[in-house]
Amino acid sequence: MAGSTVDGLVSGLSTSSLISQLMQVERAPQTQLKTKVSAQEKVKLAYQAINTKLAALKSSADDMLKATSWQLAKVSSSSTTVTPTTTAGAVPGSVTFNVTSVAKAQVSTAKYASATDPALAGGATKVSLTIGTAAAVDIDVTTNTPQGVADAINAKGLSVRASVLTTDQGTVLQLSSTKTGTASAFSITGLAGGAPTPVTLAADAKIEVGDPAAGGYTVTSASNAVTGVLTGTTINVTKLENNVTVTADADNEAVADKVKAFVDSANAVLSEIGSQTAYNAASKTKQPLSGNSTVRQMAQTILGQTGNGQTGYGSFSQFGVELDSTGKLTFDREQFLKAYAADPAKVMNAMTAEDPAVQVTTAADGTQIPKSRVTAVMGLAERFSIIANNSTTAVTAAVKGSESLVTDLNKRIDAWDLRLERREAALRKQFTGLEVALGKLNQQSSWLSGQIASLPKPE
């Protein structure tokens, strides 16, 4: 703190050191407040770390509640030129077909003797471009050259782009559709020499299943990604080919991956809670939330709801999820695959079942308020979703409480700054006054000594 003092000029004392020591004692209450702030900041960070893990658990649990998470498929193709892909909810099946056409984008060209030749017909000042069945678009051209036409077309931002090329055959104005398929075919009028020449005609992709004249059918697509033949599967074609077989099979391994991720997210919450509430008896050190019953109860709830099983189904260990001796969840992949292959619907219900008696309410603004009660008939993922949601609400409230406490403590610390500044100024004034007083006493002593010395000496 700012201030000035006469540092021991008369007394010989280090008054600055004395003031520093006294102020250290005076600051003790403020130091204690700062220690509390530091501790609360650690508590807040610990809560936030747990909240992050809870959010991941909620997301993973909600993902398991989606029907599409249980409808996963893997696909194969008999041809290297046909690549199938699937989306969630793909239905297993197989189809054999011929690729009779692939999708193409139209490309047309107009040739000119040089780059400076007039590109417009007669005295025209614009071209008219028609794309598919849309109305024609008139495009004003300010510079009557091939490049001027290209610039005007490109400025419109349509699905037809233009470029000017220097070729062995002279200057070429090339018009290219940015989209494949016959619906994106275009025509243009107003150019010198008439309509440009199509180099590549717009075409749709088409696959033929069986004989269309005898119960078969064809499927066309504006792009080379053909959909609708197998539900949830996209067939990507690149060239003409016959007798291609695409097969989609149920991918139970992928479902097992999702269940494992779900179990891992629950264990991540348990590990975080364990880490933030730990106490080391040997070193007598504790983590920020050591002894916190609220977060420990969250862990116990997760473990308890896992161990309870489901009414009508029994233990979740039947599909590979159970507790171990360390207080964590384990996932037996082989057991899950065995149970899921035997009865997919039963396993899915044991994970996702809701209790119809527990209704989701709706707030005044139309948003849904998540369910807050766990019952024995609910599936494991449904339970964890509710637990994570409720725990997040509790932890968020705790974080806000911690932030409020830190704000209050910082205000008290700031108040102490002013109080200590005044106290230090008072001490400096006191010690300065002491030095001045001692100086005056020394002066008086010197004067008195001089007076006594000047008195006549007795004979």
Secondary structure, DSSP 8 states (H G I E B T S, - for coil): -------STTT---HHHHHHHHHHHHTHHHHHHHHHHHHHHHHHHHHHHHHHHHHHHHHHHHHHTSGGGG--EEEEES-TTEEEEE-TT---EEEEEEEEE--B--EEEEEESSTTS--BSTT--EEEEEETTS--EEEE-SS-SHHHHHHHHHHTT-SEEEEEEEETTEEEEEEEESS-SGGG-EEEE-BTTSS-EEEE--B-EEEEES-GGGT-EEEEESSSEEEEEETTEEEEE-S-EEEEEEEEEE-HHHHHHHHHHHHHHHHHHHHHHHHHT-EETTTTEE-TTTT-HHHHHHHHHHHHHHHT-BTTTB-GGGGTEEE-TTS-EEE-HHHHHHHHHH-HHHHHHHHH---TTS--EE-TTS-EE------TTS-HHHHHHHHHHHHHHHHHHHHHHHHHHHHHHHHHHHHHHHHHHHHHHHHHHHHHHHHHHHHHHHHHHHHHHHHHHHS----
